Amino acid sequence: MCGIVGYIGKRDVAPLLLEGLQRLEYRGYDSAGVVINSPKSGALKMVKAKGRVRDLEARVPKRFTGTTGIAHTRWATHGAPSDVNSHPHLDPENKVAVVHNGIVDNAAELRVKLEAEGVVFASETDTEVITHLIARAQADTLEEKVREALKVIEGTYGIAVMHADFADRIVVARNGSPVILGIGEKEMLVASDVAALIAHTRQVVTLNDGEMATLKADDFRTYTTSGTRTTATPETVEWEAASYDMGGHDTYMHKEMSEQADAVDRVLRGRIDDRFSTVHLGGLNLDAREARGVRRIKILGCGTSYHAGLIGAGLIEELARIPADAEPASEFRYRNPVVDPDTLYIAVSQSGETYDVLAAVQELKRKGARVLGVVNVVGSAIAREADGGTYVHAGPEVCVVSTKCFTNTVVAFALLALHLGRIRDLSVADGKRIIEGLRKLPAQISEILAMEPEIEKLAKEYAGAQSMMFIGRVRGYPVALEASLKLKEISYIHAEAYPASELKHGPLALIEPALPTVAIVPDDDLLEKNRAALEEIKARSGRILAVAHREQEKADHTIVVPKNEDELDPILMGIPLQLFAYHTALAMGRDIDKPRNLAKSVTVE
């Protein structure tokens, strides 16, 4: 992985590809490369560089011209970041070029076989195996050569292939890693993310797993890896190119945090039903009888989506009184889980392409389970694989770390919990109470965002810490988990999160003045229990930053947030800690939008 861009048409391709790579920079990467088909020589010309797109751009010669090309940003899986390990990969005769997202699971086996046949590898990557397989295929067409190579490949891939002998086309294929076609006027594009296409076209086709496509300047066709033609109808992307700009902010993360009030308003819009004190979620494909038959709910996600799922599980149990829990999708499918026909499974993913979540969905579907998706990207793989679901409508999220999408995902779970609750035993009065709380959220989020100068000062005070502890209880614990993740993702400060009730069972041994604790202290029925945890920390000379609904006497500092309904308070209590992590990282000089070693959308296992 990480980013693919391709173009065939009449325009000078190099600037277009470099611009596309720049739009994919947010996904995280360690090297980049571009290859074009030179119309005069009929040969492939390539430039690659370790580092950022700007490093690649500095190496591109002035006479690097052509009208067909593919480009890539790489996030290392096989082989260290280097010029030679960068994509694209060429065969020794410079005939075949391949860019690839994913992992070839049997690369080592295929490499040994190819080396025995005399192939000399130039890189350490698994992708180069694909290049040699295509180059050595005996088929007459590029499509057949690619298909022949894919027959022996095991693993995940999104690939784009060029061949000097077939200069009028680009062939692409997908299995577990996104491939999106951009349909233009006498030009065609391909990318792994719509962000690279949106400046040129809003008409897109998203390939399914096991599907290939041939792109020519004036046409495209799709078909399965076995050669059967498929029908592809272009869809219109709802987001515009301006959605991917910084909009006057210094970073995408700051822009996206600032958009949260509008984003929450968007996920609520048109869904509230005041007459019956409930909400409409039309895409669930789950009628009232089926909803009443659900005996348990299991939520699956990774990272931030998993944390949103933890809050969602709590909301579902509180409002719908259905037993619910959340689990990392990456662990779920490897423990041979019992798949119960009365359990409703919910897959959570910002991109809708997270491989671990997608693989869990596919395994559940294979076993006959009903699966709903909670995703942000319309038409994404999980949205298509699931039986139904809901979009969170956060808009494009460019920064590697998730903020507004996390918030909107939790709000979407609140809507789902209310919907299920009103079908079951939640009273009209409680439904109305939750709706009133939901309607307050955008204004309350704006109120919290206005506290940024105060939070910035606090962040500078804590930026020197080597490690931090985050604690919360019941509703507050997932908030603590997400806040600790945000801090380590962008500041690189070690952070741990624990239930406040677990302090005395071990973590208190860590408490000292050099280890600050961030405590989530909502004004609910556990307020005194949480205050007791603060007492334990203060008795051991620990520093405390509290996030609470009123000043906390035992805390060194308190960020006071507005009060909503108890069930909805976690949505608000996480937002100041996004700002805290941001300004801590800023004070430490970190590259906030592109934290080291991380990628936005994890499409490999």
VENLINSUL-V885353 format. One record per residue. N is the residue number from 1. RES is the residue in one letter. OMEGA is omega in whole degrees, -180 to 180 (* if undefined). Layout:
BEGIN
N/RES/OMEGA  N/RES/OMEGA
END
This chain:
BEGIN
1/M/68  2/C/-175  3/G/179  4/I/171  5/V/175  6/G/-178  7/Y/169  8/I/-176  9/G/-178  10/K/-177  11/R/173  12/D/-164  13/V/-173  14/A/179  15/P/-179  16/L/180  17/L/179  18/L/177  19/E/178  20/G/177  21/L/179  22/Q/178  23/R/178  24/L/-177  25/E/-177  26/Y/-176  27/R/-179  28/G/-178  29/Y/-179  30/D/179  31/S/-177  32/A/179  33/G/-179  34/V/175  35/V/180  36/I/176  37/N/-178  38/S/-175  39/P/-178  40/K/-177  41/S/-176  42/G/-178  43/A/175  44/L/177  45/K/-171  46/M/172  47/V/180  48/K/180  49/A/168  50/K/177  51/G/-174  52/R/178  53/V/179  54/R/176  55/D/176  56/L/-177  57/E/-180  58/A/-179  59/R/-176  60/V/-180  61/P/-177  62/K/-178  63/R/178  64/F/-171  65/T/179  66/G/-179  67/T/176  68/T/179  69/G/174  70/I/-177  71/A/-171  72/H/164  73/T/-172  74/R/169  75/W/-164  76/A/168  77/T/178  78/H/-180  79/G/-178  80/A/175  81/P/179  82/S/177  83/D/-173  84/V/179  85/N/178  86/S/172  87/H/0  88/P/175  89/H/180  90/L/171  91/D/-175  92/P/-179  93/E/-179  94/N/179  95/K/-173  96/V/175  97/A/-178  98/V/164  99/V/-168  100/H/165  101/N/179  102/G/-180  103/I/173  104/V/-174  105/D/-179  106/N/-178  107/A/-178  108/A/180  109/E/-179  110/L/179  111/R/179  112/V/-180  113/K/-179  114/L/178  115/E/177  116/A/178  117/E/176  118/G/180  119/V/176  120/V/-178  121/F/179  122/A/-175  123/S/176  124/E/-169  125/T/172  126/D/-177  127/T/-178  128/E/176  129/V/-180  130/I/-179  131/T/-178  132/H/179  133/L/179  134/I/-178  135/A/-176  136/R/-180  137/A/-175  138/Q/-176  139/A/-176  140/D/-179  141/T/179  142/L/179  143/E/-179  144/E/177  145/K/179  146/V/-179  147/R/179  148/E/179  149/A/-177  150/L/179  151/K/-177  152/V/180  153/I/172  154/E/179  155/G/-177  156/T/178  157/Y/159  158/G/-175  159/I/169  160/A/-172  161/V/171  162/M/178  163/H/-177  164/A/-180  165/D/178  166/F/-170  167/A/-176  168/D/-174  169/R/167  170/I/177  171/V/-178  172/V/180  173/A/-178  174/R/166  175/N/177  176/G/179  177/S/-167  178/P/171  179/V/-176  180/I/178  181/L/174  182/G/-173  183/I/-179  184/G/177  185/E/-178  186/K/173  187/E/179  188/M/179  189/L/173  190/V/178  191/A/175  192/S/-177  193/D/-178  194/V/180  195/A/-179  196/A/-176  197/L/-163  198/I/178  199/A/-174  200/H/179  201/T/174  202/R/177  203/Q/-174  204/V/172  205/V/179  206/T/179  207/L/172  208/N/174  209/D/-179  210/G/-177  211/E/177  212/M/175  213/A/171  214/T/179  215/L/169  216/K/-174  217/A/-175  218/D/-175  219/D/171  220/F/174  221/R/-180  222/T/-176  223/Y/180  224/T/178  225/T/174  226/S/174  227/G/-180  228/T/180  229/R/176  230/T/180  231/T/-179  232/A/178  233/T/-180  234/P/175  235/E/179  236/T/178  237/V/-176  238/E/-179  239/W/179  240/E/-177  241/A/-179  242/A/179  243/S/-178  244/Y/177  245/D/-177  246/M/175  247/G/177  248/G/178  249/H/-180  250/D/-180  251/T/175  252/Y/-179  253/M/180  254/H/178  255/K/-174  256/E/173  257/M/-177  258/S/-178  259/E/-169  260/Q/178  261/A/179  262/D/-179  263/A/179  264/V/176  265/D/-179  266/R/-179  267/V/178  268/L/-169  269/R/175  270/G/-175  271/R/-175  272/I/178  273/D/-177  274/D/-176  275/R/-178  276/F/179  277/S/-180  278/T/178  279/V/175  280/H/174  281/L/-170  282/G/-175  283/G/-176  284/L/-175  285/N/-177  286/L/-177  287/D/-173  288/A/-180  289/R/179  290/E/180  291/A/180  292/R/179  293/G/-180  294/V/-179  295/R/-179  296/R/177  297/I/177  298/K/-179  299/I/-177  300/L/177  301/G/178  302/C/176  303/G/-179  304/T/179  305/S/175  306/Y/179  307/H/176  308/A/178  309/G/176  310/L/177  311/I/179  312/G/179  313/A/178  314/G/179  315/L/-179  316/I/179  317/E/-177  318/E/-172  319/L/-177  320/A/-180  321/R/173  322/I/176  323/P/-176  324/A/174  325/D/179  326/A/-177  327/E/174  328/P/-179  329/A/-178  330/S/178  331/E/-170  332/F/-171  333/R/-180  334/Y/180  335/R/179  336/N/-174  337/P/173  338/V/-179  339/V/-174  340/D/-180  341/P/179  342/D/179  343/T/174  344/L/-179  345/Y/-180  346/I/180  347/A/-175  348/V/179  349/S/177  350/Q/-176  351/S/-173  352/G/-178  353/E/-177  354/T/-168  355/Y/-178  356/D/180  357/V/180  358/L/179  359/A/177  360/A/178  361/V/-178  362/Q/178  363/E/179  364/L/179  365/K/179  366/R/-178  367/K/174  368/G/-179  369/A/172  370/R/-176  371/V/172  372/L/177  373/G/171  374/V/-172  375/V/-180  376/N/-172  377/V/180  378/V/178  379/G/180  380/S/-173  381/A/-178  382/I/178  383/A/-179  384/R/-178  385/E/-174  386/A/178  387/D/-179  388/G/179  389/G/-179  390/T/175  391/Y/-176  392/V/171  393/H/178  394/A/-173  395/G/-178  396/P/176  397/E/-171  398/V/180  399/C/-180  400/V/-180  401/V/-175  402/S/176  403/T/-176  404/K/179  405/C/175  406/F/-179  407/T/-179  408/N/178  409/T/178  410/V/177  411/V/177  412/A/176  413/F/177  414/A/177  415/L/179  416/L/179  417/A/177  418/L/179  419/H/180  420/L/180  421/G/-179  422/R/173  423/I/-176  424/R/-169  425/D/179  426/L/-175  427/S/175  428/V/-179  429/A/179  430/D/176  431/G/179  432/K/179  433/R/-180  434/I/178  435/I/178  436/E/177  437/G/179  438/L/-179  439/R/179  440/K/-170  441/L/-177  442/P/180  443/A/179  444/Q/176  445/I/177  446/S/178  447/E/179  448/I/-179  449/L/178  450/A/179  451/M/-174  452/E/-180  453/P/178  454/E/-180  455/I/177  456/E/178  457/K/179  458/L/-179  459/A/180  460/K/179  461/E/-175  462/Y/-174  463/A/-179  464/G/-178  465/A/176  466/Q/-178  467/S/179  468/M/177  469/M/175  470/F/-179  471/I/175  472/G/-177  473/R/180  474/V/-180  475/R/-176  476/G/-175  477/Y/176  478/P/176  479/V/178  480/A/178  481/L/-179  482/E/-180  483/A/179  484/S/177  485/L/179  486/K/-178  487/L/-177  488/K/180  489/E/-171  490/I/178  491/S/-176  492/Y/172  493/I/176  494/H/-179  495/A/177  496/E/175  497/A/180  498/Y/166  499/P/-179  500/A/-179  501/S/-177  502/E/-176  503/L/-175  504/K/179  505/H/176  506/G/-174  507/P/177  508/L/179  509/A/-179  510/L/-171  511/I/175  512/E/-178  513/P/-177  514/A/-179  515/L/178  516/P/176  517/T/172  518/V/-174  519/A/175  520/I/-172  521/V/179  522/P/180  523/D/-179  524/D/-175  525/D/177  526/L/-177  527/L/-177  528/E/176  529/K/179  530/N/177  531/R/177  532/A/177  533/A/177  534/L/177  535/E/-180  536/E/-179  537/I/-179  538/K/179  539/A/179  540/R/174  541/S/178  542/G/175  543/R/-176  544/I/166  545/L/-178  546/A/168  547/V/-168  548/A/179  549/H/173  550/R/-180  551/E/179  552/Q/-174  553/E/-176  554/K/-179  555/A/174  556/D/177  557/H/176  558/T/169  559/I/-177  560/V/-180  561/V/180  562/P/-179  563/K/173  564/N/173  565/E/-177  566/D/-176  567/E/-175  568/L/-178  569/D/-180  570/P/179  571/I/-177  572/L/-172  573/M/177  574/G/-173  575/I/178  576/P/180  577/L/167  578/Q/178  579/L/179  580/F/179  581/A/-179  582/Y/-175  583/H/172  584/T/179  585/A/179  586/L/179  587/A/-179  588/M/177  589/G/-178  590/R/175  591/D/-165  592/I/-177  593/D/-177  594/K/-180  595/P/-174  596/R/172  597/N/-175  598/L/174  599/A/-177  600/K/-177  601/S/-174  602/V/-175  603/T/171  604/V/-179  605/E/*
END
